[in-house]
Structure formats: structure tokens, C-alpha cells
Amino acid sequence: MKITFLGAGSTVFARNVLGDCMCSEALGDADIALYDIDGVRLQESNIILEAINKGLGGKARISSHLGVENRKKALQDADFVVNAIQVGGYDPCTITDFEIPKKYGLRQTIGDTLGIGGIMRALRTIPVMADFACDMEKACPDALLLNYSNPMAILTGFMLRHTGVNTIGLCHSVQTCAATLLEGVGMERHIPGHRELIAGINHMGWLLDIRDRDGNDLYPEIRRRAKDKNAREKHDDMVRFDYIEKLGYYCTESSEHNAEYNPHYIKSRYPELIDRFRIPLDEYPRRCVKQIREWEEESRKIASIDHLAHTRSHEYASHVMESITTGTPYTIGGNVMNCGLIGNLPQEACVEVPCLVDGGGVSPCRVGKLPLQLAAMNMTNINVQLLTIEAAVTRKREHIYHAAMLDPHTAAELSLDDIVAMVDELISAHGNWLPRYH
């Protein structure tokens, strides 16, 4: 078996996913091909993964492949391909995505999934993903692509609609959603073995149902506790707790993410909302600076690493590969084409729903219709996702404008003329990181 990791310079993530694979009896002796365009980061990942491999018995065979000219070799005859690239990185592209919108009065928290930051990140990444697809269709046409890169719904949706690559989008926000909520409202110790149903779109999947092992509905008590907690104390999940009160349901991704997926919380007209809901503006750039600093400190220790322990993480990837390989069923929350899975969302939308994985591959489960207010919230994001894909495929600048105009946070803050001017300035600043738009 062969596993190829695209963007292997994402060392921490590669360590988790590939270390998990080495922990699996079914995957532990795989051929692992690491690919990146950054030679230093690729070498660092190789050192760490070789150390993990030795610590787990040395059964895997690891190779490194640097640069576009070696990508096909990395992909050749792969059974599974993991994608974790970030095109343009923190500097210059993420900085640009935050600083130019600030000039227009548009503030962001994360900027990797929706909003103008998510749009620009998608437009940088889709051409690279299209190149990956061309190589995969020749080098490993039967491989399953496990996409972890953001913006998840846009990139996975593009791959599913516009390439022939078998693709599933994976995110760790689904498997941590219910546990995070129960802990947040102080119920985790009292509810062992809870059952849940989550469906919607990536980063805005809805916890539609949560019950204890006897089938008792936990939401009434959750709603009471969440409203009480938001009223009496400041905490880091206030936006999602406000969702519970106002929309009736909790969602998968964090409050700092969801604060910018709608027009309700980051408003220049109501600056007091930032403090009231503890919204961390410019959070992603701060995280990037912190991670870069921490990695510089850790990378100095890498040369002396020989054996390294690894405990299997909660990431889905190794379980998906293991289930397909062994035929043992496993259930995940996966990002797939809708095709009637959620009845009141568009067919061409990329949705996040329960999926059964086994020897036959990935089988998404039909959920039915979402509560109308939840489908409506999802649609405000899906509009942007579909228009961004349209812009990337047609190379028409007007569709970038349209995507930004219909983004709920951007539209709530800026005039149409300012949106157009901001988009033009971003396109110019990104230069060769983007293809030419007409």
C-alpha cells in the first residue's frame, strides 16, 4: 500500500496523520511518500516521521519528493493521497488577506473558510489542486484523495465537480463538537456514551440531535445551561452558545470561526459586540506568528531525534484508510457532494454529513431536510462557495466580486463599490499567486 502526503511541510499535521497510520496494524508497513515545495520543511518532516517509524518498529518505508518536477513520482501508484497544502503561507498571502481588508474597515478573525480571506485563499489554491488532479488521474487514477486544506467546502466541492478524482473532505471539528459542548455546559461527566447527529456544511455543521445512552434528549438541559452561562460569565464559546439560544442548535466549528460567517457579531456600528462575545479579531495571524516561533524552537531539536513515540490522534484519515483496506466499518463526518443528502440545500453544494466507510469506500448517509433557519444560515455560506468555484473555473473577475458581495460579513460592512475596489486591490497585491482574471 502507498500513502502520499501533499504538503508534507505541514509537519505537525503530517506527524499526526502519518503517525496514526504507522500505529495501525493494517497501514503500518505502507510506503509513505512525502511531497512539498519547501525543502527545509520537507526534510524536517522526514526526520520526525522516520523517528516515529523507528519508535513503532520501523515497518513503514518513507521517501521524500521535493518540487513540482517530482510530484508525479510521489503520486505514482498511490492508494491514498492526503492533501494539506496552504498556498502562499502566512507571508505574504495571509498577511495580505487581513491587512488590505482592514483599510476598508473589514475585520476578520480566521479568514480561511469564508469571507474575503476564504475567497482569496480558495482562488490561490484551486489552480494547484487542479494540477494535483491532472497528475493523480495519470499516476494513481483509483486513489482516494483525503482533503484537509481550507477552505474545505470550496476546495472539496471543486474537486468533486470539476475533476475525476475520488475525493472526501475531512475536518476534525465534527468529532470534537458534542464533547466540547457537553464540557462547556458542565455535563460531560454525567453523560457517558452519548449519541449524536451532525449535518450541514463544513465549519457550520449542526448538532441536530444529542441523546444519552437511554435515548433521552439532552438539548433542553443544554439550552438552559448555555443561555445561563452566556448571561453570567465571559468565555471563549459565546457565539456558538448564542446560536443555541437564537437558532436552537450548536454547530461544529469554534466561535472565533463562526463570528465571521454571518452579519451578526463583527459590526463596526456596534463595536461593543466584540467585547460582549469575546471575538478575537486577527486571531489567525497571531496564531501563525506563535506557531512559526514555536516551530523555530522545536526545529532546532529535530537533528538529535532518533526514536519518537506517537499516540493515535482523533483525526479521521487513518481510520478511513484502515476501513477501506480491511473492510471494517467506521463512521465519519465527511464532506461530499450533496446529491439529495440534505433536501433543502443545493445539489451542487459540498455538504458535511455522516458517512459509512468500509471495503466499498465512502458511502454518505441521507439526512433529509434541516430546520429551515439552519438551512438558511448554510445557504448564506454556500452562495459564496459556489460563486468562488465559478470564479476559479471561468477566470471571470466579476464572479469574485459576486462572491464577496454575497458574503454575509463583507456585505454587512462594506458598500458594493468598496467591495469591488477591495477585491481589485487584493488581486493586484497577490500578483503571481493568482492566475489572470478577466
C-alpha positions as CSV (number, residue, x, y, z in Angstrom):
1,M,0.0,0.0,0.0
2,K,1.1,3.5,-0.7
3,I,0.1,6.8,1.0
4,T,1.2,10.1,-0.5
5,F,1.1,13.3,1.6
6,L,0.9,16.5,-0.4
7,G,2.0,19.5,1.7
8,A,4.2,17.4,4.0
9,G,5.9,20.5,5.2
10,S,2.9,20.9,7.4
11,T,5.0,19.0,9.9
12,V,2.6,18.9,12.9
13,F,-0.3,17.7,10.8
14,A,1.8,15.2,8.8
15,R,3.1,13.8,12.1
16,N,-0.5,13.3,13.4
17,V,-1.9,11.8,10.2
18,L,1.0,9.6,9.2
19,G,1.9,8.7,12.7
20,D,-1.7,7.5,13.1
21,C,-1.2,5.4,10.0
22,M,2.0,3.8,11.4
23,C,0.1,2.9,14.6
24,S,-2.4,0.9,12.5
25,E,-1.7,-2.8,12.0
26,A,-3.3,-2.5,8.6
27,L,-1.3,0.5,7.5
28,G,1.9,0.3,9.5
29,D,4.0,-1.2,6.7
30,A,2.9,1.3,4.0
31,D,5.1,3.1,1.5
32,I,4.8,6.7,2.5
33,A,5.7,9.4,0.0
34,L,6.2,13.0,1.4
35,Y,5.8,15.9,-1.1
36,D,6.4,19.6,-0.7
37,I,7.9,22.6,-2.4
38,D,9.8,23.7,0.7
39,G,13.0,21.6,1.0
40,V,13.7,22.6,4.6
41,R,10.3,21.8,6.0
42,L,10.2,18.6,3.9
43,Q,13.4,17.4,5.5
44,E,12.2,18.3,9.0
45,S,9.0,16.2,8.4
46,N,11.1,13.4,7.1
47,I,13.3,13.4,10.2
48,I,10.3,13.4,12.6
49,L,8.4,10.7,10.7
50,E,11.4,8.4,10.4
51,A,11.8,8.8,14.2
52,I,8.2,7.9,14.7
53,N,8.6,4.9,12.4
54,K,11.6,3.7,14.4
55,G,9.7,4.2,17.6
56,L,6.9,2.0,16.2
57,G,9.0,-0.8,14.9
58,G,10.3,0.6,11.6
59,K,7.8,-1.1,9.3
60,A,7.0,1.8,7.0
61,R,9.1,2.9,4.1
62,I,9.4,6.7,3.8
63,S,10.5,8.7,0.8
64,S,10.7,12.5,0.2
65,H,9.9,14.3,-3.1
66,L,10.8,17.9,-3.5
67,G,9.3,20.3,-6.1
68,V,6.7,20.2,-8.8
69,E,9.0,18.2,-11.1
70,N,8.9,15.2,-8.6
71,R,5.2,15.3,-7.8
72,K,4.2,12.6,-10.2
73,K,6.8,10.3,-8.8
74,A,5.4,11.0,-5.3
75,L,1.9,10.2,-6.5
76,Q,2.7,7.2,-8.7
77,D,0.6,4.1,-7.8
78,A,-0.7,5.7,-4.6
79,D,-3.7,4.2,-2.9
80,F,-4.5,7.2,-0.7
81,V,-3.4,10.8,-1.1
82,V,-3.7,13.3,1.8
83,N,-3.8,17.0,0.9
84,A,-2.8,19.6,3.5
85,I,-1.3,22.5,1.4
86,Q,-1.5,26.2,2.2
87,V,-0.7,28.2,-0.9
88,G,1.1,31.4,-0.2
89,G,1.5,30.7,3.5
90,Y,1.4,33.3,6.2
91,D,3.8,35.7,4.4
92,P,2.9,37.1,2.0
93,C,-0.6,35.9,1.4
94,T,-2.3,35.6,4.7
95,I,-0.9,39.0,5.8
96,T,-2.3,40.4,2.6
97,D,-5.7,38.8,3.2
98,F,-6.0,40.6,6.5
99,E,-4.3,43.9,6.0
100,I,-5.9,45.1,2.8
101,P,-9.5,44.5,4.0
102,K,-8.6,46.4,7.2
103,K,-8.0,49.5,5.1
104,Y,-11.7,49.3,4.0
105,G,-12.9,48.7,7.6
106,L,-13.4,45.0,7.2
107,R,-12.1,43.0,10.2
108,Q,-11.7,39.2,10.3
109,T,-10.8,36.5,12.9
110,I,-9.6,33.5,10.9
111,G,-10.2,34.2,7.2
112,D,-9.5,30.7,6.0
113,T,-13.0,29.4,5.3
114,L,-15.4,32.2,4.2
115,G,-15.2,35.9,4.0
116,I,-12.8,37.7,1.7
117,G,-9.9,35.8,3.3
118,G,-11.5,32.5,2.5
119,I,-12.3,33.6,-1.1
120,M,-8.8,34.7,-1.8
121,R,-7.3,31.5,-0.2
122,A,-9.5,29.4,-2.4
123,L,-8.6,31.3,-5.6
124,R,-4.9,30.7,-4.8
125,T,-5.4,27.1,-4.0
126,I,-7.8,25.8,-6.7
127,P,-5.2,26.1,-9.6
128,V,-2.8,24.0,-7.5
129,M,-5.5,21.4,-6.7
130,A,-6.3,21.3,-10.4
131,D,-2.7,20.4,-11.2
132,F,-2.8,17.7,-8.5
133,A,-5.9,16.3,-10.1
134,C,-4.2,16.1,-13.5
135,D,-1.2,14.2,-12.0
136,M,-3.5,11.9,-10.0
137,E,-5.6,11.0,-13.0
138,K,-2.4,9.7,-14.7
139,A,-0.3,8.4,-11.8
140,C,-3.0,7.0,-9.4
141,P,-6.4,7.2,-11.0
142,D,-8.0,4.9,-8.4
143,A,-6.6,6.7,-5.4
144,L,-8.8,8.3,-2.8
145,L,-7.9,12.0,-2.1
146,L,-8.4,12.9,1.6
147,N,-8.6,16.7,1.6
148,Y,-7.8,18.6,4.8
149,S,-7.0,22.0,3.2
150,N,-9.2,25.0,3.8
151,P,-11.5,26.4,2.6
152,M,-12.8,22.9,2.9
153,A,-16.2,23.1,1.2
154,I,-14.8,25.2,-1.7
155,L,-11.8,23.0,-2.5
156,T,-13.6,19.7,-2.0
157,G,-16.5,21.0,-4.0
158,F,-14.2,22.0,-6.8
159,M,-12.5,18.6,-6.9
160,L,-15.8,16.7,-6.8
161,R,-17.5,18.8,-9.5
162,H,-14.6,19.6,-11.9
163,T,-12.1,16.8,-11.7
164,G,-12.3,13.0,-12.0
165,V,-10.5,12.5,-8.6
166,N,-12.3,10.4,-5.9
167,T,-12.3,12.9,-3.1
168,I,-13.5,13.2,0.5
169,G,-13.1,16.3,2.7
170,L,-12.1,15.7,6.3
171,C,-12.2,18.1,9.3
172,H,-11.7,17.4,13.0
173,S,-14.4,19.8,14.1
174,V,-17.1,17.1,13.8
175,Q,-15.7,14.5,16.2
176,T,-15.0,17.1,18.8
177,C,-18.3,19.1,18.6
178,A,-20.5,17.3,21.0
179,A,-17.8,16.6,23.6
180,T,-16.8,20.3,23.5
181,L,-20.4,21.4,24.1
182,L,-21.0,19.0,26.9
183,E,-17.8,20.1,28.6
184,G,-18.7,23.7,28.1
185,V,-22.0,23.4,29.9
186,G,-20.7,21.1,32.6
187,M,-22.4,17.9,31.5
188,E,-19.6,15.8,30.3
189,R,-19.2,13.7,33.5
190,H,-22.9,12.9,33.7
191,I,-23.4,11.8,30.0
192,P,-21.3,8.8,29.2
193,G,-21.9,7.2,25.8
194,H,-24.0,10.0,24.2
195,R,-25.3,9.7,20.7
196,E,-25.4,12.5,18.2
197,L,-26.4,13.5,14.6
198,I,-24.4,16.3,12.8
199,A,-25.1,17.6,9.4
200,G,-24.8,20.9,7.4
201,I,-21.7,22.3,5.8
202,N,-18.0,22.3,6.9
203,H,-17.4,24.6,9.9
204,M,-21.2,25.1,10.1
205,G,-22.4,21.6,10.6
206,W,-25.3,21.5,13.0
207,L,-25.6,19.3,16.1
208,L,-29.1,18.3,15.2
209,D,-29.7,15.7,17.9
210,I,-27.9,14.6,21.0
211,R,-29.1,12.0,23.4
212,D,-27.8,9.9,26.3
213,R,-27.4,6.1,26.0
214,D,-31.0,5.6,27.1
215,G,-32.4,7.8,24.3
216,N,-33.2,10.9,26.4
217,D,-33.0,14.2,24.6
218,L,-30.1,16.3,26.1
219,Y,-30.9,19.5,24.3
220,P,-33.5,21.0,26.7
221,E,-30.9,21.0,29.5
222,I,-28.1,22.1,27.2
223,R,-30.2,25.1,26.0
224,R,-30.9,26.1,29.6
225,R,-27.3,25.9,30.7
226,A,-25.9,27.6,27.6
227,K,-28.2,30.6,28.0
228,D,-27.3,30.8,31.7
229,K,-23.6,30.6,31.1
230,N,-23.6,33.3,28.4
231,A,-25.6,35.6,30.7
232,R,-23.4,35.2,33.8
233,E,-19.8,34.9,32.5
234,K,-17.4,35.6,29.7
235,H,-16.0,32.5,27.9
236,D,-14.4,31.5,24.6
237,D,-17.5,29.9,23.1
238,M,-20.1,32.7,23.4
239,V,-21.0,32.9,19.7
240,R,-22.0,29.2,19.4
241,F,-23.8,29.4,22.7
242,D,-25.7,32.4,21.3
243,Y,-26.5,30.2,18.2
244,I,-28.2,27.7,20.6
245,E,-30.4,30.5,22.1
246,K,-31.2,32.3,18.8
247,L,-31.2,29.4,16.3
248,G,-31.9,26.5,18.6
249,Y,-28.7,24.4,17.8
250,Y,-25.0,24.2,18.3
251,C,-22.6,24.0,15.4
252,T,-19.3,22.3,14.7
253,E,-16.6,24.9,14.4
254,S,-15.3,27.3,17.1
255,S,-16.9,30.6,18.0
256,E,-13.9,32.6,16.6
257,H,-14.6,31.0,13.2
258,N,-18.4,31.4,13.3
259,A,-18.2,35.0,14.4
260,E,-17.2,35.9,10.8
261,Y,-19.6,33.6,8.9
262,N,-22.6,35.8,9.4
263,P,-23.5,39.6,9.7
264,H,-24.4,39.5,13.4
265,Y,-21.3,39.8,15.6
266,I,-18.5,41.8,13.9
267,K,-20.1,45.1,13.2
268,S,-18.4,48.5,13.1
269,R,-21.7,50.1,14.0
270,Y,-21.8,48.0,17.3
271,P,-18.2,47.7,18.4
272,E,-19.4,46.6,21.9
273,L,-20.3,43.2,20.4
274,I,-16.6,42.4,20.0
275,D,-16.1,42.5,23.8
276,R,-19.5,41.1,24.7
277,F,-18.9,37.9,22.7
278,R,-15.1,37.8,23.2
279,I,-14.4,37.9,19.5
280,P,-10.6,37.6,18.8
281,L,-10.0,39.8,15.8
282,D,-6.9,39.0,13.8
283,E,-6.7,35.6,15.6
284,Y,-5.3,33.7,12.7
285,P,-2.3,36.0,12.1
286,R,-1.5,35.8,15.8
287,R,-1.7,32.0,15.7
288,C,0.6,32.0,12.7
289,V,3.2,34.1,14.4
290,K,3.1,31.9,17.5
291,Q,3.3,28.7,15.5
292,I,6.2,30.0,13.5
293,R,8.1,31.0,16.6
294,E,7.3,27.7,18.4
295,W,8.3,25.7,15.3
296,E,11.7,27.5,15.1
297,E,12.4,26.5,18.6
298,E,11.3,22.9,18.0
299,S,13.1,22.5,14.7
300,R,16.5,23.1,16.4
301,K,15.9,19.9,18.4
302,I,15.0,17.8,15.4
303,A,18.5,16.8,14.3
304,S,19.0,14.9,17.5
305,I,15.8,12.9,17.3
306,D,16.2,9.2,16.7
307,H,13.1,7.4,18.2
308,L,9.8,9.2,18.8
309,A,6.6,7.9,20.5
310,H,3.2,8.6,18.9
311,T,-0.3,8.1,20.2
312,R,-3.1,7.8,17.7
313,S,-4.9,11.1,17.3
314,H,-8.6,11.8,16.7
315,E,-8.1,12.7,13.0
316,Y,-10.2,10.6,10.7
317,A,-7.7,9.9,7.9
318,S,-6.0,6.8,9.2
319,H,-9.4,5.3,10.2
320,V,-10.8,5.9,6.7
321,M,-7.8,4.2,5.1
322,E,-7.9,1.4,7.5
323,S,-11.6,0.7,7.0
324,I,-11.3,0.7,3.2
325,T,-8.3,-1.6,3.4
326,T,-9.7,-4.1,5.9
327,G,-13.4,-3.7,5.2
328,T,-14.1,-3.0,8.9
329,P,-17.0,-0.4,9.0
330,Y,-16.3,3.0,10.5
331,T,-18.5,6.1,10.7
332,I,-17.2,9.6,10.0
333,G,-18.5,13.1,9.3
334,G,-17.3,13.7,5.7
335,N,-17.5,16.5,3.1
336,V,-19.2,15.2,-0.1
337,M,-21.4,16.4,-2.9
338,N,-25.0,16.9,-1.7
339,C,-26.9,14.9,-4.3
340,G,-30.1,14.9,-2.2
341,L,-28.4,14.1,1.1
342,I,-29.7,17.3,2.6
343,G,-33.1,18.0,1.0
344,N,-33.2,21.8,1.4
345,L,-29.6,22.6,0.3
346,P,-28.5,22.8,-3.4
347,Q,-27.5,19.6,-5.2
348,E,-24.1,21.1,-6.2
349,A,-23.3,22.2,-2.6
350,C,-20.5,20.4,-0.7
351,V,-22.1,19.2,2.5
352,E,-20.9,17.6,5.7
353,V,-22.9,14.5,6.6
354,P,-22.4,11.2,8.4
355,C,-20.7,8.7,6.1
356,L,-20.1,4.9,6.4
357,V,-16.7,3.8,5.4
358,D,-15.9,0.1,4.6
359,G,-14.3,-2.0,1.9
360,G,-16.7,-0.5,-0.6
361,G,-15.4,3.0,0.0
362,V,-17.2,6.0,1.4
363,S,-21.0,5.9,1.5
364,P,-22.7,9.2,2.5
365,C,-25.9,9.0,4.5
366,R,-29.1,10.8,3.6
367,V,-30.1,13.2,6.4
368,G,-33.3,14.8,5.0
369,K,-34.2,18.5,5.5
370,L,-32.5,20.7,8.0
371,P,-34.6,23.0,10.2
372,L,-35.3,25.9,7.9
373,Q,-33.3,28.5,9.9
374,L,-30.2,26.3,9.8
375,A,-30.5,25.6,6.0
376,A,-30.9,29.4,5.5
377,M,-27.7,30.1,7.5
378,N,-25.9,27.4,5.5
379,M,-27.1,28.9,2.3
380,T,-25.5,32.3,3.0
381,N,-22.2,30.5,3.1
382,I,-23.0,28.1,0.2
383,N,-23.7,31.1,-2.1
384,V,-20.1,32.3,-1.5
385,Q,-18.7,28.9,-2.0
386,L,-20.4,28.2,-5.3
387,L,-19.5,31.7,-6.7
388,T,-15.9,31.3,-5.7
389,I,-15.7,28.0,-7.6
390,E,-17.4,29.6,-10.5
391,A,-14.8,32.4,-10.5
392,A,-11.9,29.9,-10.3
393,V,-13.3,27.8,-13.2
394,T,-14.3,30.6,-15.5
395,R,-11.5,33.0,-14.6
396,K,-14.0,35.8,-14.6
397,R,-13.3,38.6,-12.2
398,E,-16.9,39.6,-11.9
399,H,-17.6,36.3,-10.1
400,I,-15.0,37.2,-7.5
401,Y,-16.9,40.4,-7.0
402,H,-20.2,38.5,-6.7
403,A,-18.8,36.1,-4.1
404,A,-17.5,39.0,-2.0
405,M,-20.8,40.9,-2.4
406,L,-22.8,38.0,-1.2
407,D,-20.5,37.1,1.7
408,P,-22.7,37.9,4.8
409,H,-20.0,39.6,6.9
410,T,-18.4,41.6,4.0
411,A,-21.8,42.7,2.7
412,A,-22.9,43.9,6.2
413,E,-19.8,46.1,6.5
414,L,-19.0,47.5,3.0
415,S,-20.7,49.2,0.1
416,L,-20.7,47.4,-3.3
417,D,-18.2,50.0,-4.7
418,D,-15.8,49.4,-1.8
419,I,-16.1,45.6,-2.2
420,V,-15.1,45.9,-5.9
421,A,-12.2,48.2,-5.0
422,M,-11.0,45.9,-2.2
423,V,-11.2,42.8,-4.5
424,D,-9.2,44.7,-7.2
425,E,-6.6,45.7,-4.7
426,L,-6.3,42.1,-3.3
427,I,-5.9,40.6,-6.8
428,S,-3.2,43.1,-7.6
429,A,-1.4,42.5,-4.3
430,H,-1.4,38.7,-4.8
431,G,0.2,39.0,-8.2
432,N,1.5,35.7,-9.4
433,W,-0.1,33.8,-6.6
434,L,-3.3,34.1,-8.7
435,P,-4.0,33.2,-12.3
436,R,-5.1,36.1,-14.6
437,Y,-8.7,37.1,-14.3
438,H,-10.6,38.9,-17.0
